[in-house]
């Protein structure tokens, strides 16, 4: 989908939002080139510039970063969405990640979204309803996009805290069989979210500290607020990872204890079986001179010895907690 709108607060400014249509990157580049060149008469060379930038950076899978090309800025943001689920399993997808790439110049901004990522319709509506904010130029649009993305980080972390609480409660519950796979899955999702959030620190720091031309004091304050929210998200992710690590350690420890207990039971059962097997093995060797075979009470005596030995072993194992 491609839409174009003139930002009312900026003279001659154009905002273009592009969503991949599945027809190939070359097709999307042609759409961007056509829209920019057709809508902007004040900068006829912009279409060629944006086409070059699009060819270099349109592919998805880039880390969050902020780069400058002459008077144009290229910002990459990784988005995160929480995927609803009834119960966490070892194969449950919890966090979906996407990508937003924004090209911003003096009087234009081009935005490309790779799903899954949150729609920017609400961001666009809020900006168009706030001419004073738009008067700051395309950098104000970058702030609005970054603010929306980072706020979604906090929403995802809040939802993940519920999953982490469930895992933690199960880890300390004696009545629940521990599924280590569920814990590993949550750990993997948290690592993926951390990879999404952490690299954004430097771009936001550059914007908040006005290392980027075009960021005035007011916008710098806005970017500092976004930076604070990103830091909160990163810190909460770190806390969740610690909780999951503790839950994983508890689950592995309890699994090891249970395995040791099972091995003791197996060993005790093997010892109980070994007594009659050993005695029967002796009498099964068919020696010629075995006087007790001809005793009247030889058979009951052997059975009594076997029963007594098994009883004593069972009582000893029971007393020591092996059975």
C-alpha positions in Angstrom: 0.0 0.0 0.0 1.3 3.5 -0.8 -0.2 6.7 0.4 0.9 10.3 0.1 0.0 13.3 2.1 1.2 16.9 2.4 2.2 17.8 5.9 0.2 20.9 6.4 2.6 22.4 8.9 5.6 22.4 6.5 5.5 24.3 3.3 6.1 22.1 0.3 6.7 19.1 2.5 5.7 15.6 1.4 5.2 12.5 3.5 5.1 9.1 1.8 4.2 5.9 3.5 5.1 2.6 1.8 4.2 -0.9 2.8 5.7 -3.8 0.8 3.1 -5.2 -1.6 4.8 -8.5 -2.2 5.6 -7.6 -5.8 9.3 -7.1 -5.3 11.6 -4.5 -4.1 12.1 -3.1 -7.6 8.4 -2.4 -8.0 8.4 -0.6 -4.6 11.4 1.5 -5.6 9.6 2.6 -8.8 6.5 3.7 -6.7 8.7 5.7 -4.3 10.5 7.3 -7.2 7.3 8.2 -9.0 5.6 9.7 -5.9 8.5 11.8 -4.8 9.3 13.2 -8.2 5.7 13.8 -9.1 4.6 15.5 -5.8 7.6 17.7 -5.2 8.3 20.5 -7.7 10.7 22.4 -5.5 13.3 19.6 -5.6 13.2 17.8 -9.0 16.4 15.9 -8.3 14.9 14.2 -5.1 13.4 11.3 -7.1 16.9 10.2 -8.2 18.3 10.6 -4.7 15.5 8.6 -3.1 15.8 5.9 -5.7 19.6 5.6 -4.9 18.9 5.5 -1.2 16.1 3.0 -1.7 18.3 0.7 -3.7 20.9 0.7 -1.0 18.7 0.4 2.1 15.2 -0.8 1.1 16.0 -4.4 2.1 14.7 -5.6 5.5 16.7 -7.0 8.3 18.9 -4.0 9.2 19.8 -3.1 12.7 18.4 0.1 14.2 20.7 3.0 13.1 20.8 6.6 12.1 22.8 7.7 9.1 23.3 11.0 7.3 23.7 11.4 3.5 24.2 15.1 2.7 21.0 16.8 3.9 19.1 13.5 4.1 18.8 11.2 7.2 18.1 7.5 7.2 16.6 6.0 10.3 16.0 2.3 10.9 13.7 1.2 13.7 12.9 -2.3 14.7 9.3 -2.7 15.8 7.8 -5.3 18.2 4.3 -6.6 18.7 2.9 -9.0 21.3 1.3 -12.1 19.8 -1.7 -13.2 21.9 -1.8 -16.8 23.0 -3.9 -18.9 25.4 -0.9 -20.7 27.0 2.8 -20.5 26.6 4.2 -23.7 25.0 7.7 -24.6 23.8 6.7 -23.6 20.3 4.6 -20.5 21.0 5.5 -17.3 19.1 5.3 -14.5 21.7 6.9 -11.5 20.0 6.7 -10.5 16.4 9.3 -8.1 15.1 9.1 -5.8 12.0 11.0 -2.9 10.6 10.4 0.8 9.8 12.8 2.7 7.6 12.5 6.4 7.3 14.3 8.8 4.8 14.0 12.4 6.0 15.2 15.6 4.2 14.6 19.3 4.7 11.0 19.1 3.4 10.1 15.5 2.9 10.0 12.1 4.7 9.6 8.6 3.2 8.6 5.8 5.4 8.8 2.1 4.6 7.2 -0.6 6.8 8.0 -4.3 6.9 5.4 -6.3 8.8 4.7 -7.2 11.4 4.8 -3.7 12.7 2.1 -1.4 14.1 0.3 0.9 11.6 1.3 4.5 11.6 -2.2 5.8 10.8 -2.6 7.1 14.4 0.8 8.8 14.2 -0.1 10.5 11.0 -3.5 11.6 12.3 -1.9 13.1 15.5 0.7 15.0 13.5 -1.8 16.4 11.0 -3.9 17.6 13.9 -0.9 19.4 15.5 0.4 22.1 13.0 2.8 23.5 15.7 4.5 20.1 16.0 4.7 19.8 12.2 6.3 23.2 12.0 9.5 21.6 13.3 9.8 19.8 10.0 10.3 16.1 9.1 12.4 15.6 12.2 9.2 16.0 14.1 7.7 13.1 12.1 10.8 11.0 13.0 10.1 11.8 16.6 6.5 10.8 16.4 7.4 7.5 14.7 10.1 6.7 17.2 7.8 7.6 20.1 5.1 5.2 18.8 7.6 2.4 18.3 9.2 2.8 21.8 5.8 3.0 23.5 4.9 -0.3 21.8 8.1 -1.7 23.4 6.7 -0.9 26.8 3.4 -2.5 25.9 5.1 -5.7 24.8 7.3 -5.8 28.0 4.2 -5.4 30.1 2.5 -8.3 28.4 5.7 -10.4 28.7 5.8 -9.8 32.4 2.5 -11.8 32.7 4.2 -14.8 30.9 7.3 -14.4 33.1 5.1 -14.4 36.3 3.4 -17.6 35.1 6.8 -19.3 34.5 8.1 -18.1 37.9 5.0 -19.4 39.8 5.3 -22.8 38.0 9.0 -23.0 38.8 8.4 -22.7 42.6 5.3 -24.9 42.6 5.8 -28.4 43.9 2.6 -29.7 42.2 3.5 -28.8 38.6 5.7 -30.8 36.3 8.3 -28.4 35.0 8.5 -28.0 31.2 11.9 -26.6 30.6 11.0 -26.0 26.9 8.5 -23.3 27.9 11.2 -21.4 29.8 13.6 -21.7 26.9 11.0 -20.4 24.5 10.3 -17.3 26.7 14.1 -16.8 27.0 14.5 -16.9 23.2 11.7 -14.3 22.8 13.3 -12.0 25.4 16.6 -12.2 23.6 14.9 -11.3 20.3 13.2 -8.4 22.0 16.5 -7.2 23.5 18.1 -7.3 20.1 15.3 -5.1 18.9 15.5 -2.5 21.7 19.1 -2.3 22.6 20.6 -1.0 19.3 18.2 2.0 19.2 20.0 3.6 22.2 22.7 5.3 20.1 20.4 6.8 17.4 18.1 8.2 20.1 21.1 9.5 22.1 22.4 11.4 19.0 18.9 12.9 18.4 18.4 13.8 22.1 21.9 15.5 22.3 21.3 17.4 19.1 24.2 15.8 17.2 21.9 15.7 14.2 21.3 19.0 12.4 17.7 20.2 12.4 16.9 19.1 15.9 16.1 22.1 18.0 15.8 22.3 21.8 12.2 21.5 21.9 12.6 18.4 19.7 15.7 17.4 21.7 13.5 17.3 24.8 11.0 15.1 23.1 13.7 12.7 22.0 15.1 12.6 25.5 11.7 11.4 26.6 11.7 8.7 24.0 15.2 7.8 25.1 14.0 7.5 28.7 11.2 5.2 27.6 13.6 3.0 25.6 15.9 2.8 28.7 12.9 1.7 30.8 12.0 -1.0 28.3 15.6 -2.2 28.2 15.9 -2.3 32.0 12.6 -4.2 32.3 13.7 -6.7 29.7 16.9 -7.2 31.7 14.9 -7.8 34.9 12.7 -10.3 33.0 15.7 -12.2 31.7 17.0 -12.5 35.2 13.7 -13.8 36.4 13.6 -16.3 33.6 17.2 -17.4 34.3 16.3 -18.0 38.0 13.2 -20.0 36.9 15.3 -22.0 34.5 17.9 -22.7 37.2 15.1 -23.8 39.6 13.5 -26.0 36.9 16.8 -27.7 36.1 17.7 -28.1 39.7 14.3 -29.7 40.5 14.6 -31.9 37.4 18.0 -33.1 38.5 16.7 -33.8 42.0 13.8 -35.8 40.5 16.1 -37.7 38.3 18.3 -38.6 41.3 15.2 -39.7 43.2 14.1 -41.9 40.3 17.6 -43.4 40.0 17.5 -44.4 43.7 14.1 -46.1 43.2 15.5 -48.0 40.3 18.6 -49.0 42.2 16.5 -50.2 45.2 14.2 -52.2 42.9 17.2 -53.8 41.2 18.7 -54.7 44.6 15.4 -56.4 45.7 15.3 -58.3 42.5 19.0 -59.3 42.7 18.5 -61.3 45.9 16.1 -64.0 44.6 17.9 -64.0 41.2 21.2 -64.7 42.9 19.9 -67.5 45.1 18.0 -69.1 42.3 21.1 -68.9 40.1 23.1 -70.9 42.7 20.6 -73.7 42.8 20.2 -73.6 39.0 23.8 -74.7 38.5 22.8 -78.4 39.1 25.8 -79.4 41.2 25.9 -83.2 42.1 26.6 -82.6 45.8 24.1 -80.1 47.2 22.8 -81.7 50.4 20.1 -79.2 51.0 18.3 -80.3 47.9 17.4 -83.5 49.6 16.4 -81.9 52.9 12.7 -82.1 53.8 12.6 -78.4 54.7 15.2 -77.2 52.1 12.8 -75.6 49.8 10.8 -73.7 52.5 14.1 -72.6 54.0 15.4 -71.1 50.8 12.1 -69.2 50.3 12.3 -67.9 53.8 15.8 -66.7 53.3 14.8 -64.9 50.1 11.7 -63.3 51.8 13.7 -62.2 54.8 16.5 -60.7 52.8 14.0 -58.8 50.6 12.1 -57.6 53.6 15.2 -56.3 55.3 16.4 -54.6 52.1 13.0 -53.0 51.5 12.8 -51.7 55.1 16.3 -50.2 54.8 15.6 -48.5 51.5 12.2 -47.2 52.8 13.9 -45.8 56.0 16.5 -44.0 53.9 14.0 -42.5 51.4 14.9 -44.6 48.4 11.4 -46.1 48.1 
